[in-house]
Amino acid sequence: MAISNSLAGEFPTLHEIVGKAQKNLPRDQWDYLAGGAETETTLRRNRLALDRIAFRPRICRDVSNIDVGGALLGQKMRIPVLLAPIGSLESFHCGGGATSAQAAEAFDIVHMLSSRCAPGLEETAQAADNARIFQLYVRGDDAFEDDYIRRAIDHGYYAFCITVDTAHYSRRERDMANRFVKPWRTGATGMEFQAMYSWDNVKRFKDSHDIPLILKGIGTAEDAALCVEHGVDGIYVSNHGGRQLDHGRGSMAVLPEVVAAVDGKAAVIVDGAFCRGTDIVKAIALGADAVGIGRMQGYGLAAAGKDGLVRVLELLEEEMTICLGLLGRTSLDELDASCIEAAEAVTDPHIASAFPLLELHRHRY
């Protein structure tokens, strides 16, 4: 079901969307989107963990009809892709989170709005009739949190996410070198509340509110098990795209132990360097319910706004469909660990290594 056919000729491949985004963005905004923390080791390990997985295809099966649909916390999606929460989306397109919400509505997937993204909770909800989740950085006390939860419920957000891997803000040296300060960082206060956030706060949330809770930033089986113990509805495996703790593991290296610890008792989401349809298939094969895309979302918006983001989703869907067919599977439900095995990576991982034909401005990667 094509939506943005007007862009099919301009962007027949994902790498051309990434290249266009790079051309459109000033250096500081590109580096904010592309960069990670300190040495960017975690950022590269995210890609490396994906590249170290190979497929095991099966043949002579009827794959004439393929379904790449998925669901997250009861919400059906055209593909199991979540538009991940990104602060300052307005840096890439003037519509910010509202434009991402409109793309999510057009393509029938879920959008998770960051609390650090314009035009804000209410305005974004009014911009589109889409499936939406709200994500909060904790910058205040219980009353601060409760206010956001109430507003999210009142405006049709069907789940609520709290990010838990930002107890201290990282050194993002590309931004520092560019003297790039995001608008919401100017005069920012309340970071101590994020640093103090504990399992007691999680318990209070579950005791006080009925809306499903997702915790974003889970990086170990131990914390995944604690999420289940506290009744968390969604476990979001993420290292903030390599933007927080440097020298961490790649998200796909973490995913199997988290899936095992959760044991079907909660939904599992994962993000971190997911750039291709094949990446999404790998995550589903390892037990994820949905995959978050962050940078690819930013690239689509920077390249051509809402239609650019929809075109990203169309191409991911096409790549997923081809991948499933060549694996000998007709739906994501047929995927499991028998579809994949460990392999050596063949490329040096970096922010654009999933796109070998992209050669423009390579020094900026």
Secondary structure, DSSP 4 states (H G I P E B T S, - for coil): --S-GGGTTT-SSHHHHHHHHHHHS-HHHHHHHH--STT-HHHHHHHHHHHTEEE----SS--SS-B--EEETTEEESSSEEE---TTGGGTSTTHHHHHHHHHHHHT-EEEEETTSTT-HHHHHHH---EEEEEE---S-HHHHHHHHHHHHHTT--EEEEE-S-SS----HHHHHHT---GGGTT---HHHHHH--HHHHHHHHHH--S-EEEEEE-SHHHHHHHHHTT-SEEEE--GGGTSSTT---HHHHHHHHHHHHTTSSEEEEESS--SHHHHHHHHHTT-SEEEESHHHHHHHHHHHHHHHHHHHHHHHHHHHHHHHHHT-SBGGG--GGGEEE----S---TTTT-TT--TTGGG-
